[in-house]
Amino acid sequence: MLMNDVQTYKRELVLKEQELLDLRRSLEQLDASKDELQSELDAKTEELSHARAQLDKQAREFSNVQHQISSITGKEDTIQRRLGERE
């Protein structure tokens, strides 16, 4: 009877060791997946930062163009008024 118990415990121990090994492999795969996802997140964060910088640049350029249009429109109005005064 004692030999049967020892054999049963050995089988259970082997099963537990296999389960532990499987869990370690799963953990390694999860770590690898986490690292891959972190790399992708870092790349996307960098892309977002670049896109924001481009958007800021374009917003400044648009503002400058609006200012130039306002300035030209003001000059055009002044010229039209002066021409109207001469006539």
Sequence and secondary structure as in RCSB ss.txt:
>XXXX:A:sequence
MLMNDVQTYKRELVLKEQELLDLRRSLEQLDASKDELQSELDAKTEELSHARAQLDKQAREFSNVQHQISSITGK
EDTIQRRLGERE
>XXXX:A:secstr
 HHHHHHHHHHHHHHHHHHHHHHHHHHHHHHHHHHHHHHHHHHHHHHHHHHHHHHHHHHHHHHHHHHHHHHHHHH
HHHHHHHHHHH 
